[in-house]
């Protein structure tokens, strides 16, 4: 009887230890919890580039950081032409509009100075927390036309 009790007690201790070890191991492997919107945004790290080709100027815009938790929203912009002088101040000719119609002005341009036939850089906006399901970047004055680039959040 005493041997049976020792065997049962040893088995309980062994299985209990394995159970605790297994539970701790699973907890270490769990990813940090994120809300559904952030999880969807993280799944799509690279946003689609948009291209506008009007008035002999090609403008390509690629969002690089437009997540709700980001302190600044950033867009890579490339402008190419063979006939128009690219001397616009994008901090004055660009505006970001959310799906509710609220407009946001850029904070700064980090890139090529005004002038020439090829410019590229990053247009930086402050944090956007509108809860909207879409945004539109509007740029005027490049080749005397309005250019619209839009993205939808899913």
Secondary structure, 3 states (H helix, E strand, C coil): CHHHHHHHHHHHHHHHHHHHHHHHHHHHHCCCCCCHHHHHHHHCCCCCCEEEEECCEEEEEEEEECCCCCCEEEEEEEEEECCCCCCCCHHHHEEEEECCCCEEEEEEEEECCCCCCEEEEEEEEECCCCCCCEEEEEEEEECCEEEEEEEECC
